């Protein structure tokens, strides 16, 4: 992986040990219609390796550092300090998100440490009503062995499995995970490396490598481009993706997402969304270069 790209630290533990690792789970959405085809259970992990300026859930970016800024202001008393750590009582929590609003570290104390079997136990309760499971974040590819353990269990009962990723973790070397994943939903945040770095704090060489790698293996469920005029280059991204995929572009789904400031903090928190005309223009461009399916959101 190029040195300028964000990467997960590699563990020296044996694979059998890593598959039982507990990860920070931010939330599990029982039924989602926007995280892949059909009704899906979406699992959001805590922690990300980049810092997108337009992130809609910035509280998933970092792990809680137990600064305690959120404890005193919790209206329901769901947060407390125990042996130097902030502890969240899910049963007492009223979901007001006051703790998220006051955190200056882009973290949430409302996480659970769960392993693949425990998350599968949650997912299994929704089986009669869902088609599959999508893992997201944060950045779920920071925990490939956890994903593999969860996906093996899900596939065993007939559930489809998708990975929603920022693309900065190299998929090459994770063939075992791809074998139990039905597909990948890949974000292409900017085509130009300089714009990508300004937007995220990292380079995009690995994203572009993954685009080609996953396309060749027919593992691209969806490619996503968020339209943030002035911050990224959606026209270049559309053209570049099409050129990279070549003749495969005709069977590829592209999702053009209108920037919305909901949940965004920092410089882009007051930025306007692209107009309908702008989104329609980009949709026409994508169809002209041959994408098999183009949707806007």
C-alpha angles and dihedrals in degrees: 000000000000114000094238094060125091113253140181117244112253117237124220093214121116117263092245089059095045094053089064094048118132116233132192108262113198096189145329116224107204097205126023130165097186102058099073138316119332127349110333140179108235121207116198118198124203120243135049134201096215135046111226113199090217097045110150094201104035091161087076094060101085142027119253111265093198094244088151094220089130099048103076095046097051104120095204098042091241092139125068139160117248122175090338095310130107108240123201121210104206093191092057097041116108095195096242092139092220088138091057094048094054097043112107093189100066092246138122126218089204098092135119126214105228136161126220093268093052093049090047088054089058094045093048091064089066097046098112090057105038137069097203152333129264123194119208140149150116083334114322094190088074083080107043095156091053089050091050092051092048094044094049089056093045094048088049090067096040101264120143116235129212134179118215105200144166087226098233094116112081111244092198105102092032097086090130090060093045089052090065096036118088090206152323129254102211126198117214100191097177135350097213112075093220093053091045091052093048090049099044110013091244140081124257103221092109092047091057091045091052091049091060095037095051093041092056090051094047091240100126106110092171140349116214129203119183110208108227105159112213092022104058140019110240095171092054090044092053092048094042094050091049092049091049094050095043112178090001091070092085092070096040127109115220121192117199109199122200112227112247123185095218108129093001118133130193130022097352097047092101099036118124123240121250115267125253088251092055092050092047090051091054092045090055091049092052092050091047092056090052111261110165094219129016124184131175126209 
